[in-house]
C-alpha cells in the first residue's frame, strides 16, 4: 500500500495526521481513546484526532 501524508497538526511524526492511500482510503494517526463505552469489533479500532485536523484538510482542499 502506498501512503501519502496529507495534513498533520505538527512537523514531528508523533502528532495526529491524516494520510491518503493508493486504495482510495484514508488512514488516521491519533490517540487510542479508552473508557469510551463503545463495543468495537476485535478487527477494528478507534483513534481520536482534533477536529482542526479535518478542518485544515478541507480548507487546504486535500479531501
C-alpha positions in Angstrom: 0.0 0.0 0.0 1.3 3.5 -0.9 0.7 6.1 1.8 0.9 9.8 1.4 0.7 12.3 4.2 -2.0 14.9 3.7 -2.0 17.0 6.8 -0.7 17.0 10.3 -1.0 19.1 13.5 2.8 19.5 13.7 6.1 18.9 12.0 7.0 15.9 14.2 6.0 12.4 13.2 4.2 11.7 16.5 1.2 14.0 16.1 -2.4 13.4 14.8 -2.0 13.0 11.0 -4.3 12.2 8.0 -2.9 10.1 5.2 -4.3 9.0 1.8 -3.6 5.6 0.3 -3.5 4.3 -3.2 -6.6 2.3 -2.4 -8.8 5.4 -2.2 -8.9 5.2 1.6 -7.7 7.4 4.4 -5.5 6.4 7.4 -5.8 8.4 10.6 -3.0 8.7 13.2 -4.2 9.7 16.6 -4.6 8.8 20.2 -6.3 5.5 21.1 -9.1 6.5 23.4 -10.1 4.5 26.4 -13.3 4.4 28.6 -15.5 5.3 25.6 -18.2 2.8 26.3 -18.4 1.5 22.7 -18.3 -2.1 21.6 -15.8 -2.2 18.8 -15.2 -5.5 16.9 -11.8 -7.0 17.5 -10.6 -6.3 14.0 -11.3 -2.6 14.2 -10.0 0.2 16.4 -10.8 3.9 17.3 -8.5 6.8 17.1 -9.1 10.3 18.4 -8.0 13.3 16.4 -8.5 17.1 16.7 -11.4 18.4 14.6 -9.0 21.1 13.4 -7.1 18.4 11.5 -10.1 17.7 9.4 -10.9 21.4 9.0 -7.3 22.1 7.8 -7.6 19.2 5.3 -10.8 20.6 3.9 -9.5 24.2 3.9 -6.4 23.1 2.0 -8.6 21.1 -0.4 -6.8 17.8 0.4 -10.1 15.8 0.9 
